[in-house]
Amino acid sequence: MLHDRVLVSTEGEAGERRSGGGIVIPATVAIGKRLSWATVVASGPNVRTVKVGDRVLYDPEDRAEVELKGRDFILLRERDLHAVSAEGGDVETTGLYL
């Protein structure tokens, strides 16, 4: 990985979602401007805020897809990440840090 690039994987992320009312929303439903979660699998030397294994929030429209060894990954710049998920921690917080 070069410069400020981050390679993420969406494997293991839930395809379908559940609404606040309990309705199951299939992964094929197109909802306007929805952000997605992914896991960082590699990062360039100039990346400062995330590390391998972090779960990050990104805009699926601002991405470049790449296939390595038969697996699909997404290549992003660090500035294209919107949030990083914090592990465990306090239940009263949102669970995200920016």
C-alpha positions in Angstrom: 0.0 0.0 0.0 1.3 3.5 -0.8 0.9 6.9 0.8 -2.5 7.4 2.5 -4.3 4.5 0.9 -6.4 2.0 2.9 -7.5 -1.4 1.7 -10.8 -2.7 3.2 -12.8 -5.8 3.0 -16.6 -6.0 3.2 -16.7 -9.7 3.9 -18.6 -10.6 7.0 -20.7 -7.4 6.9 -24.4 -8.1 7.1 -26.1 -7.8 3.7 -29.6 -7.3 5.0 -30.5 -4.8 7.7 -33.3 -4.5 10.2 -35.3 -1.2 10.6 -36.1 0.3 13.9 -39.6 -1.2 13.7 -38.1 -4.7 13.1 -38.7 -4.9 9.3 -36.0 -6.8 7.4 -34.5 -4.7 4.5 -32.8 -6.9 1.9 -29.3 -6.0 0.7 -30.6 -5.4 -2.8 -32.7 -2.5 -1.8 -31.2 0.8 -3.0 -31.4 3.5 -0.4 -30.1 7.0 -1.2 -26.7 8.0 0.2 -26.2 5.2 2.8 -22.8 4.7 4.3 -21.3 1.2 4.7 -19.0 -0.6 7.1 -15.8 -2.5 6.2 -12.7 -3.9 7.9 -9.2 -2.5 7.2 -6.9 -5.3 5.9 -3.9 -3.1 4.8 -2.8 0.6 5.1 -0.1 2.8 3.6 2.8 4.3 5.6 1.2 7.7 5.8 -2.1 6.5 7.3 -2.3 7.9 10.9 -5.8 7.2 12.2 -6.6 3.6 11.4 -4.8 0.3 11.7 -5.3 -3.2 10.3 -8.4 -4.8 11.9 -10.3 -1.6 12.5 -13.9 -1.3 11.4 -14.5 1.8 9.3 -17.4 3.7 7.9 -17.2 4.8 4.2 -19.3 6.0 1.3 -19.8 3.2 -1.2 -20.0 5.6 -4.1 -16.4 6.9 -3.5 -14.6 3.7 -3.9 -12.3 1.7 -6.2 -12.7 -2.0 -6.3 -9.8 -4.5 -6.7 -9.6 -8.3 -6.8 -6.7 -10.0 -5.1 -6.3 -13.8 -5.0 -10.0 -14.2 -5.9 -11.3 -11.9 -3.1 -12.8 -8.5 -3.6 -11.5 -5.5 -1.8 -12.1 -1.7 -1.8 -9.3 0.8 -2.1 -9.9 4.2 -0.3 -7.9 7.2 0.7 -7.8 7.8 4.5 -9.6 11.1 4.0 -12.6 9.2 2.5 -13.2 7.4 5.8 -16.0 8.9 7.8 -15.6 7.1 11.2 -13.8 4.3 13.0 -15.6 1.9 15.3 -14.3 1.6 18.8 -14.2 -1.8 20.4 -16.1 -2.5 23.6 -15.9 0.5 25.8 -18.6 2.6 27.6 -22.2 1.8 26.8 -23.3 5.4 27.1 -21.2 6.6 24.2 -22.0 6.2 20.5 -19.1 3.6 20.0 -17.5 5.8 17.3 -14.7 8.2 17.3 -13.8 10.7 14.6 
